[in-house]
Every structure is written in C-alpha cells, then in structure tokens.
Amino acid sequence: MSAHVLNTKPYKGWGMEGAVARWYAALTKKSLEDFRALARRTAKQILPQSSVLEVAPGPGYCAIELAKLGDYQITGLDISETFVEIARANAAKANVRIDFRRGNASGMPFDNDTFDFLLCRAAFKNFSEPKRALEEIYRVLRPGGQALIIDLRRDAAKESINQAINDMNLSTMNGIITKLTFRFMLLKRAYTKG
C-alpha cells in the first residue's frame, strides 16, 4: 500500500459533500445514457472477472452500469463521504456488488498491482496532486493494465460546452448554474492537450 502522507487538501475548490453532492448526483442522473455508453465502452476493453477501479465515481452511476454488464470485481474510490454513501445506496438499489470506499487518488489504499483497469471520468482536473495521482494509478494497475482518464480540456469550445449542458435537459436554473460552474471554475482547472 502507498505510504504517501498527504499534506495538502486532496482536491481543488469546494468539496462535494452534503447538499452539493446530492445536487450533483441528481443533476448527473439525467445523463444515465452517457454512463451506460461509457460502461459498454469499458466492457469492450476488459475481460470477464477483471478487477476494475473507478477513481472519483461520485454517485456511482458508471460503476453500477458496468456491474450490470458482466462479472467484474469493481471498486469505487471517492474523497467524498457523501458520494460514497450515495453510491452504496445506488448500488444496493440496483442489486449489484461494488466496493465503494472513501479515499484519496493521491494516496490510494490499495496494494501494488491490484487492478486490471482503472477509470477516472470528469475528476482529474480537480486533483490537487495530479502527478502523485498518476503515480498512484500506475502503482495500483497490474502489469499490462489500462487506465482511461476522461476530462474537460481547457481549450474546449464554449459552444461545445453549452451544447453538452443543453443536452443534459436541465432546468433553466440548473443550466445557468452549470454553465457558470464550467466557465468560472472547471475550465480554469482543466489541462491543455499538451
């Protein structure tokens, strides 16, 4: 297991706890088809009985959809206690077994060479120690394992962001809040392609 001692806050910006996490869970639930598509994409890349880690699964939608597709050993690691509770409840409701637990991407509580596949969606830009998180990803993957990190790019066109948010079919107020969040927080944290 990692012996890394964290001296910094593990994420940039506000934490996703309590009411904020519950709002985010309700907001992203409207995009279940996107999570299903990502789960199908992931299932095509892994073998049955693969050990999969989703880093920062939030409410657990993608991990749950993947669990419905096959016999995988799935773990979700999130810094938010609220998200861990929500994800566990969602998995129980979906009648799937996933080990959702609280932890930090920069100091994962797993042995070396534990997972065949690792997924991190829409969260990497928020990690306060991205280099350390990448080292941890490499450490916990088995030799030949794969990682898929999907996140916002800093140079994403305003039109494409607005279209993606519009496609979420949010209420007017949630749409405005989400667009402002992207503009003033998330794009500033995002990385360039380089």
BELLIN-V325589 format. One record per residue. N is the residue number from 1. RES is the residue in one letter. PHI is phi in radians with two decimals (* if undefined). OMEGA is omega in radians with two decimals (999 if undefined). Layout:
# BELLIN-V325589
N;RES;PHI;OMEGA
N;RES;PHI;OMEGA
This chain:
# BELLIN-V325589
1;M;*;-3.12
2;S;-1.21;3.10
3;A;-1.82;-3.10
4;H;-1.11;3.09
5;V;-1.75;-3.10
6;L;-1.52;3.11
7;N;-1.94;-3.12
8;T;-2.19;3.03
9;K;-1.08;-3.01
10;P;-1.31;-3.10
11;Y;-2.48;3.09
12;K;-1.55;3.06
13;G;1.41;-3.13
14;W;-1.30;3.07
15;G;-1.36;3.12
16;M;-1.73;3.12
17;E;-2.17;3.02
18;G;0.95;-3.05
19;A;-1.07;3.13
20;V;-1.12;3.13
21;A;-1.14;3.12
22;R;-1.15;3.07
23;W;-1.09;-3.14
24;Y;-1.08;3.13
25;A;-1.07;3.11
26;A;-1.17;-3.13
27;L;-1.12;-3.07
28;T;-1.33;3.09
29;K;-1.09;3.11
30;K;-1.20;-3.13
31;S;-1.88;-3.10
32;L;-1.00;3.14
33;E;-1.11;3.07
34;D;-1.13;3.10
35;F;-1.16;3.09
36;R;-1.10;3.13
37;A;-1.11;3.11
38;L;-1.16;3.09
39;A;-1.11;3.10
40;R;-1.11;3.11
41;R;-1.06;-3.14
42;T;-1.15;-3.12
43;A;-1.05;3.11
44;K;-1.23;-3.07
45;Q;-1.68;-3.04
46;I;-2.18;3.12
47;L;-1.59;3.02
48;P;-0.97;3.13
49;Q;1.19;3.06
50;S;-1.13;3.06
51;S;-1.69;-3.01
52;V;-2.10;3.04
53;L;-2.06;2.96
54;E;-1.82;3.12
55;V;-1.59;-3.12
56;A;1.07;-3.12
57;P;-1.31;-3.11
58;G;1.01;-3.11
59;P;-1.27;3.02
60;G;1.52;-3.03
61;Y;-1.03;-3.10
62;C;-1.18;3.13
63;A;-1.02;3.13
64;I;-1.15;3.12
65;E;-1.13;3.09
66;L;-1.14;3.14
67;A;-1.06;3.12
68;K;-1.23;-3.04
69;L;-1.59;-3.09
70;G;-3.08;-3.11
71;D;-1.58;-3.14
72;Y;-2.12;3.01
73;Q;-1.69;-3.01
74;I;-1.94;3.07
75;T;-2.18;3.03
76;G;-2.11;-3.12
77;L;-2.11;-3.12
78;D;-2.33;3.13
79;I;-1.29;-3.06
80;S;-1.59;3.07
81;E;-1.10;3.12
82;T;-1.08;3.12
83;F;-1.11;3.11
84;V;-1.05;3.12
85;E;-1.11;3.13
86;I;-1.10;-3.12
87;A;-1.10;3.10
88;R;-1.08;3.11
89;A;-1.13;3.11
90;N;-1.11;3.12
91;A;-1.15;3.11
92;A;-1.08;3.13
93;K;-1.11;3.12
94;A;-1.46;3.13
95;N;1.06;3.06
96;V;-2.17;-3.13
97;R;-1.76;3.08
98;I;-2.43;3.12
99;D;-1.58;3.07
100;F;-1.52;-3.14
101;R;-2.52;-3.14
102;R;-1.52;3.10
103;G;3.12;-3.04
104;N;-1.91;3.12
105;A;-1.11;-3.12
106;S;-1.56;3.10
107;G;-2.77;-3.01
108;M;-1.21;-3.11
109;P;-1.51;-3.10
110;F;-2.25;3.06
111;D;-1.20;3.03
112;N;-1.04;3.01
113;D;0.97;-3.07
114;T;-1.67;-2.96
115;F;-2.05;3.07
116;D;-1.49;-3.06
117;F;-2.55;3.12
118;L;-2.29;3.13
119;L;-2.16;3.04
120;C;-2.42;-3.06
121;R;-2.07;3.00
122;A;1.03;-3.11
123;A;-2.36;-2.99
124;F;-0.98;-3.13
125;K;-1.09;-3.10
126;N;-1.59;-3.11
127;F;-1.32;-3.13
128;S;-1.34;3.11
129;E;-2.18;-3.05
130;P;-1.09;3.12
131;K;-1.10;3.12
132;R;-1.13;3.10
133;A;-1.09;3.10
134;L;-1.11;3.09
135;E;-1.09;3.12
136;E;-1.17;3.09
137;I;-1.03;3.13
138;Y;-1.08;-3.10
139;R;-1.10;-3.04
140;V;-1.46;3.08
141;L;-1.39;3.05
142;R;-1.22;3.04
143;P;-0.96;-3.09
144;G;1.50;3.12
145;G;-1.19;-3.11
146;Q;-2.17;3.04
147;A;-2.17;3.07
148;L;-2.17;3.10
149;I;-1.97;-3.13
150;I;-2.07;-3.14
151;D;-2.73;3.11
152;L;-1.17;3.02
153;R;-1.74;-3.11
154;R;-1.03;-3.10
155;D;-1.61;3.11
156;A;-1.08;-3.12
157;A;-1.19;3.12
158;K;-0.97;-3.13
159;E;-1.10;-3.13
160;S;-1.21;3.09
161;I;-1.15;3.13
162;N;-1.06;3.13
163;Q;-1.13;3.12
164;A;-1.08;3.12
165;I;-1.21;3.09
166;N;-1.06;3.13
167;D;-1.17;3.13
168;M;-1.36;3.12
169;N;0.93;-3.14
170;L;-1.48;2.99
171;S;-1.13;-3.13
172;T;-0.98;-3.11
173;M;-1.12;3.12
174;N;-1.13;3.08
175;G;-1.09;3.12
176;I;-1.12;3.14
177;I;-1.05;-3.12
178;T;-1.15;3.11
179;K;-1.09;3.10
180;L;-1.14;3.11
181;T;-1.08;3.09
182;F;-1.08;-3.04
183;R;-1.15;-2.99
184;F;-1.73;-3.14
185;M;-2.18;-2.95
186;L;-1.17;3.13
187;L;-1.10;3.13
188;K;-1.19;3.13
189;R;-1.52;-3.04
190;A;-1.17;-3.14
191;Y;-1.74;3.01
192;T;-1.40;3.11
193;K;-1.04;3.13
194;G;-1.09;999
